Amino acid sequence: MDIRTKQYPSNWELSAARAAEVARMLVRAGFDPAKLSIEAFAQYRPKVPNDSQAGRATNRRTEIVYQRGSIRKHMVNILRR
């Protein structure tokens, strides 16, 4: 289900806003903003099919990827709605 509002004209804007809010929370918690980046995938990287309310709720998430150098160490889902 695509979103289309004045604030979020598409799922990409909504996805980016969620990621940006998590980045702001990390900065407030003391993380160096120069070492953070965000990505927004909208409906293009669902965890489960988006064909039900439960599936859409599962897909409303933010993933945090911790990298040291070029080796991925941890991936954690922090938001589940």
C-alpha positions in Angstrom: 0.0 0.0 0.0 1.6 3.2 -1.1 1.5 6.3 1.0 0.7 9.7 -0.6 0.3 12.6 1.7 1.6 16.2 1.7 4.2 15.4 4.2 5.2 12.0 2.6 4.5 12.0 -1.1 5.8 8.5 -1.4 7.0 5.5 0.6 10.6 6.7 0.0 10.0 9.9 1.9 8.4 8.1 4.8 11.2 5.5 4.8 13.9 8.2 4.8 12.1 10.2 7.6 12.1 7.0 9.8 15.8 6.5 9.1 16.7 10.1 9.7 14.8 10.0 13.1 16.8 7.0 14.2 20.1 8.8 13.2 19.0 11.8 15.2 18.4 9.6 18.2 21.8 8.1 17.8 23.4 11.5 17.7 21.5 12.6 20.8 22.9 9.4 22.5 26.4 10.5 21.7 27.2 8.9 18.3 29.4 10.9 16.0 27.2 12.2 13.2 30.2 12.2 10.8 30.2 8.4 11.1 26.5 7.9 10.4 24.7 7.5 7.2 21.1 6.5 6.3 19.5 4.6 3.5 15.8 4.4 2.6 14.5 1.4 0.7 10.7 2.1 0.9 8.8 -0.9 -0.4 11.8 -2.3 -2.3 13.4 -4.5 0.5 10.5 -6.0 2.4 11.3 -8.6 5.0 8.0 -10.4 4.4 5.3 -10.0 1.7 3.4 -6.7 2.0 0.1 -8.3 1.1 -1.4 -8.2 4.6 -1.7 -5.8 7.5 0.6 -8.0 9.6 3.2 -8.1 6.8 3.1 -4.3 6.4 3.5 -3.9 10.1 6.6 -6.3 10.1 8.1 -4.3 7.2 7.8 -1.0 9.1 11.2 -1.3 10.6 14.6 0.4 10.8 17.8 -1.7 10.6 21.0 -0.5 12.1 24.2 -1.9 10.5 27.4 -1.5 12.5 30.6 -1.7 10.4 34.2 -1.6 11.4 36.3 -1.1 8.3 34.7 -3.1 5.6 33.6 -6.0 7.7 30.0 -6.1 8.8 29.8 -7.0 12.5 26.2 -6.6 13.6 22.8 -6.0 12.1 20.0 -5.2 14.6 16.3 -4.5 14.0 15.4 -1.8 16.5 11.9 -0.7 15.4 9.0 -3.0 15.0 5.6 -1.5 14.6 
